[in-house]
Amino acid sequence: MEDKVRSWLRQNLLDAEEAQRTWRLRCIQAEAELRALQAEVPGKDSADDQSEDMSGAVDTVLAANGQQEGQQSDSDAQVLLGQVLGLEKHCAELQPWKAKSLDETSRLQAEAEVLQAKLKEQSCLLKLARSEARVTAEKAQKISGLRAAAKAVHDEKCGELAHQVHEFLLSAGLRPSFEGELLSLKHAEAEMRRIDASVSKLEADSMEATRQRELLRMRREEMRGIRWGCIDTRAQCAREVAYLRQISKSRQATLTRLQGEVLRSDFRGAKKRKQMEDQIGACNTELADALSRADAAGDKLRKVKFQHGKQLQKVRLEHGSLQAEVDDHLNYAEASEEEFASLRQQELDLEGSEQRHLTNEQALEVAARSLGEELSRLEEAALDQEDQRLAVLDGLWPLQDESRALRLTAVSLREQGQADSQAALEAQSATEQLETDMAAERGQWATQAHELTVFKELEDQVQEARERRDASLAERAKLDESLKLLQQGSDRQLSDLREIQRRSLQLKAVHDDLLKALPSSNARGREAIQAALDQVLGRARKKADALLNYLEAGPGPAKRASTGGAAVGDTQLSASSLSKTGSSSSSSSTVAAVASELQQQLMQKAEHDLGVELSNCKAVLVAEQQRFIAESQRRAQELQGLRAERRQLQEERSQSRQEVELSSLGNASELEDLQKNMLDLDREAALSAEAVAA
């Protein structure tokens, strides 16, 4: 069929293309003629103009010729106009035909697609019909085999009974006449036909019962398939719930482990910070001792200067000679060298203390770097765990931990910055005091170059201290940038959590739609199954009642009538035979009696077999009905369980939604606090930078 449709469509398309090609050729030909006429007309017009210009110089014959040419040009224009109008008419006729052909081709293509889809459906239905025909053929073969076996058994039993009758007659010494044999055979054939009719009717009823049983089995298989599908969906839901619970437990365990690691790192950081604070306090005490010693040395130097001045005045007053002054000056130079040696020793002590302070600062920087690395490692672990979070409650704990860690790091950085700024201010004040002292000493002892080199070294050390302070400020800026990056990461986590919430709501909506669709479909299926069962059971009940009525009431009188008719026929035959011969009457009466007894035995046996088969059918029908009732009850219980699970899931969803809202509010408040802390840190950093710049 598909090939025929395709060939028909191909032929129509070819015809349409051929017609379009012919119309196109005609259009091209008409256009060429029109162009040729347009090319010829201007020459004729120019000739007319020239003839009109030269009309004054020619005679009347040329004027007549010009009039004839004008008439010819008018006729050519009329012909051209007619051709153009015909061409336009043909074009106007071509357009609707072309549109119609396009519509027909599109319609034919649509019909071809529809026919192709129908062909696929018909092929699928054909496959199903073939499979069903194969199944029915197998069942028919089985039933025909059973029927042939039953017929063979029946024929064998009839042959055995006939053989027994013949042996019984032979043993009785009776030799029936030919007419008696014909009559008994006729009665036997009539009874056999009646038995065959009843057997065929029973076979038809049994076939109908088997068909109904097959329908019931098919419906049972469908119900089993639906039941197994529901069981599979329920098991899948249970597996998914167990998997989600396992995931939530594992995530909770990882979160608790990460919280423990964060607490341990906080404890170690606090411990290290306390040790560093103790070291800084010791360094500050040492620096204060060094400053006090420097102050004492300065006091001693001033006292020495004052004493030297007094002694110099006394010497000048007592001795007016220059040699005494030189000696005093040399003595004072030696004393000053000793004092400078002591001051140099103090400076070395100060440098050692400053070196210790620098080592402590480096240790603090290393500890801060290790803490930063550990913090980055924890952040990476939190980011790795972030991809596995599906529930909103599981996703909020890392944010709280990170905000707490950020708060602790911000506090530690603030304290460290305050300590650094205080140490820098103290070092700056100490250096300023030393610079003032050194300036005074430089003014007094400008002649000593060694002290100038020492002062230059001190200035270099001060410059290095300033560079270290600038490096610490740069490190602080880097830490601020890392805090900003952490803030951006927390924002990304919030967006991911919102996306997870949206997807969970979509999944919930789909699950609700599925749960709403399940009960209605099950109710309709249950109603259809009940209607089919009632219909099938009603038909079976009616047929069983009809069969019982037929077996109990109908066949008995007929059989009795048949036996009575046979007896009457036998008596008539015996009477006729008595009129002829006495021996023939006695033999015919005995044959009729034996035949009637055999017929009664056969009918009783058939009635017994039919009663047994009917009781078996009744038992099977009752068992099937009870099983279907039990299946419907179990199905109702399963539906109740599914509805209870749906209500439980709805309650859990409402609880999870409330928890998500609470957690989102808490997270928003914590983020606001963190932003405020960041603003405070930025403000303090700006103030400290301004102070350092000042």
ABEGO torsion letter per residue (X at the ends): XAAAAAAAAAAAAAAAAAAAAAAAAAAAAAAAAAAAAAAAAAAAAAAAAAAAAAAAABBAAAAAAAAAAAAAAAAAAAAAAAAAAAAAAAAAAAAAAAAAAAAAAAAAAAAAAAAAAAAAAAAAAAAAAAAAAAAAAAAAAAAAAAAAAAAAAAAAAAAAAAAAAAAAAAAAGBBBBAAAAAAAAAAAAAAAAAAAAAAAAAAAAAAAAAAAAAAAAAAAAAAAAAAAAAAAAAAAAAAAAAAAAAAAAAAAAAAAAAAAAAAAAAAAAAAAAAAAAAAAAAAAAAAAAAAAAAAAAAAAAAAAAAAAAAAAAAAAAABABAAAAAAAAAAAAAAAAAAAAAAAAAAAAAAAAAAAAAAAAAAAAAAAAAAAAAAAAAAAAAAAAAAABABAAAAAAAAAAAAAAAAAAAAAAAAAAAAAAAAAAAAAAAAAAAAAAAAAAAAABAABAAAAAAAAAAAAAAAAAAAAAAAAAAAAAAAAAAAAAAAAAAAAAAAAAAAAAAAAAAAAAAAAAAAAAAAAAAAAAAAAAAAAAAAAAAAAAAAAAAAAAAAAAAAAAAAAAAAAAAAAAAAAAAAAAAAABAAAAAAAAAAAAAAAAAAAAAAAAAAAAAAAAAAAAAAAAAAAAAAAAAAAAAAAAAAAAAAAAAAAAAAAAAAAAAAAAAAAAAAAAAAAAAAAAAAAAAAAAAAAAAAAAX
